[in-house]
Amino acid sequence: MRNKQQKSRTKLCKSGRSLSTKKIIMFDLDGTLTKSKTVLGKEIASLLCRLLKKKIVVVLGGGNYTQFKNQFLNSLKCAKALFKNLFILPVSGGSLYGFQNGKWRMIYKHTLTAKEKTKVQAAFRKAFYDISYIPPKKIYGGVIENRGSQITFSALGQKAPLNKKKVWNIKTDVRPQLRTALKKYLPNFEIRLGGLTSIDVTKKGINKSYGVTEIMKLLSVSRKDVVYIGDALYEGGNDYVVKRAKIATVMVKDQEETKDFIRCLLSEQK
């Protein structure tokens, strides 16, 4: 096991060093920088502050702006001057925020219309019926959340403890069947599995790949200037869509591997 971990770290270090000339470093949030819906750790926050001195950093995730603020921004204790190099893409690229004039400001937001929201919620009800879905006996918070640019289904509720979500994911994950059922009713929407218990629905074409493309346009950079780090870049994973943007990608297992990658990338910076 120890040899396997060492090989993985060596490989990540090699990637970090080879990608050290990239101008923009993009990260997935849940599973990559943090555990699912948990706050950013002090060590990785410190590494990100160091990285912001050298690079433009972009963070993408399925949560809305408020979730990003509570989970990520509030724990990032960098000098405010560094935030000019940080951009966040909540709701899977459905909105984009940058730090301007001392505040976080929205650059764009693709909000679902009232009609679209009603259609998505009705589709979930039909899909539940189609697969004979039996909800968990205990729910922690809202199950279907309107995030403005995204409707998110969380099987155990939005506030479920991480350990409960892990158990559900291993023993009871019916999301693939539910997603298949939803596609029948929502052919003109993006439907993705998120985290351990969620399904995210956005407008067609609004996804992490879209977010990557919009960042490149905003900052006037090319594909060769960007790398994306995520924990689910395998086919079917919620980061896989990023591959459509044809940028360099690095898959990590967890926050520890992300830290290793950042350390090695920084070691090549002068």
N, C-alpha and C positions, 0 to 999 in steps of 0.2 A: 504493500500500500504506500509506504514512504517513498519507494523508488518511483512509483507511478506519479505521485504528487510532485516529486522533484523534476521528472521529465516534463510534466505539464507546465511547471513554473519556468523551466529552461526554454520551452517552446514559446511561452508568453513573452519572456524577456527578449527573445530573438525577434518576435513580432514588434514589441515595443520599440526596440532599437531601429529596426528597419523602417518603421513608420514615423520616426521622430521628426521628419521634415514636413509632415502634414501640417497645414495651417489650422484646420478645424477638427477637433476631436469631439465626436458625438457619442452620447451614452444613453442607453435605455435606463429607466429608473428602477422599477421593481425587479428584484432578482439580480440586478447588475450593480447598482450603487447602494441599494437598500434591500432589506427583506420586504416582503409584500406589505405595503401600507405602514411600514415602520419608519421612524425618523432616521435621518442620515447620521451615521456614526462619526465620532470626533476625529478618528484617524483618517478616514476617507475624506472627510470635510477638509482637513488640513492639506491632504494631497491635492485636492481639487483647487484649493486656494493657490498652492504653488504652481499648479498647471495653468491657472488663469493669468499668471505673470508672463507665461510664454506663449500661450495658445488661445484661440477662441474656443470656448466650450459650449456645447449644445446638449440639452437633456430632453428626451422625449419620454412620454408615458401616457397611460390611459386615464389617469385622474384629471379632474378639472383644476382650474387655477388655485382655488382654495386648498385643495389637497396638496398641490405642489408647494404652496407656501408653507403649510403645516409640516409636511414631510421632508421637504428639501431646503427651501430658501431660508427658513428660520434657523436652521442648524448650520448654515454656511457663514461662518464668522470671518469673512475676508474683509480687507479694506474696501470701502465702497468704490474707490477708484477702479478696482479690478472688475466690478460688475459690468463695465462697458464691454467686456469680453465674454459675457455670459448671455445665452438665450435659452428660453424654455419653450417647449412645444407640448402643452397639455392636450388632453382628449385625442391622443394618437395623431397629432398633427392638425387637428381641427382648429387650433388657435396658436398664435405665436406672440410671445412677450419679450421685450428687451428693456434694459435699464437706461432710462433717458431723463436727464435733468433731476437726478436724485430719486426717481421713482420707477417702479415697474409699470410699464405701459403696454397696452395691447397694440400690436402691429396689424393683426388681422384676426377675424373670428368667423367661422362658417357655421352659423347657428341654424339648427333644424327649424323648419316652419311648424306652426301649430298642427297643420294637416299631416306633416311628415311624422311628428311625434305621436299623434293619434294612431297613424297607420302602423308604426313600429310596435307600439304597446298592444294593439289588437293582434298583430302577428305573433307576439309572444304567447298570448292567450290561446290562439289557434294551435301553435306549435306544442304547447304544453299538453293540449288535448290529443294531438296526433301521436305523441310518443308516450301517452299515459303517464305523464310526469307526476311523481309523488314528491312534494317538497319535504325538506328535513323537518323533523319535529320541533327543533329549536332554531329560531331565526334571530340574528343580531342586526337590527336596523333594517332599513328599506331594502327590498329585493330588486326592484327596478327603479333606477335613478335617472332623472333627467339632468344631464350635464351640459345642456345648451347645444353644443355641437355634437353631442353623442348621447345615446341611450345605453345604459349599462345594466346588465342583469348580473347580480351576485347571488349565487345559489344559497349561501348562508347569511346573506345580508351584508350591508356595507361596512359594518363594524365588527365582523366576526374575528375572533382571535386567530392568530397565525397557525397555532397547533391544530385547531379545529378544521381550518381550511386544508391543511396538509392531509389530514385523515380523509376528508371528503374527496379530495383530489385522487387519492390512491384507491379508495374503496368504492366511490359512488359517482365518479365523473361521467355525467351523461351529456356533457356539452357538445361532443361531436355529433351525436344524434339530434340534439336540439338545434344546432347550427344547420344541419342538413334540412330539417323541417322548416326552419325560418327562411331558407333560401327560396323556397317555393312561394312564399308570400312577400318576400322583399327582394325581388330580382335586381332592383335598381339602387341597392344599398350595399355598403361594405359591412361584412359580418365577420368578426374575428374573436378567437379565444384570447382572453387576457388573464395574466396571473394564474392563480390556482383554481379559482371558482367563477370567473367572470366571462361574459360575452359582451363585446362592444359593438355597437351599430352606429355607423356614420353615413353621411352622404356618399354616393358612389364617387370613387376617386380620392376621397379624403382618408389618408392613412399615413403611416410613418414615412413611406417613400415620397409621398406628396410633401410632407414636412421637410424632408431632406432637400428636395428640389427647390422649395421656396427659400430655404436658408442660403442655398448656393446662389440663387438669383439676387437675394437681398444683399449679400456680401460680395457679389461679383467674383465668385471663385469657380473653378472647374472641378470635375469629379476627382481628378488626381490630387486635389488639395484636401480631401476629406476622408476620414475613417470613422466607422461606426462600431461601437462595442456593445454587445448584448448577450443575454443568456439563452435566447431562444431563436437563434438564426437557422435552425434546422427546418426542413420542410414541415409546414403545419404549425410552427412556432409563431408567436406574435411579433417577432422581429424579422421573420423571413421575407416579408414584403419589401424590406429595405434593399434587398438584392436587386430589385427592379431599377433602382437608381444607379446601378453599376458603379458603386464606390467600393473601396476596400472595407472589409469587415473582419472583426475578430470576435470569436465566441468565447465567453468565459462561463465558468460553472457557478460562480457566486461572487460576493463582495470581496472575498480574500483574493481571488484571482484578478479581480479588477484593480485592487491595490497593487498587486505585483506588476500588472501591466503599466500602470501609471508610474510607479517607481522606476521601471526600466526605461520608459519613454523619457522621463525627466533626467535620467542619468546621461542621456546623450545631448541634453540641452546645455548650451554655454551661457 
